[in-house]
């Protein structure tokens, strides 16, 4: 799998059980017309992803092991 798409793909997979849709765009670099916008917004609302301090999500960046671990732990806490 292309590492540039990994972050967005993970966001879509984690959002499979999410039901809320965010009204506001949580990240400046995720366009509302993007195919991943709804999943990224839902995960942000649930606290699974929090983006970077500058208000971006960096959807084309590679996901580090630490970022993946943080998302997995946060997703697990939202299920329990």
Secondary structure, 3 states (H helix, E strand, C coil): CCHHHHHHHHHHHHHHHCCCCCCCCCCCCCCCCCCCHHHHHHHHHHCCCCCCCCCCCCCCCCCCHHHHHHHHHHHHHHHC
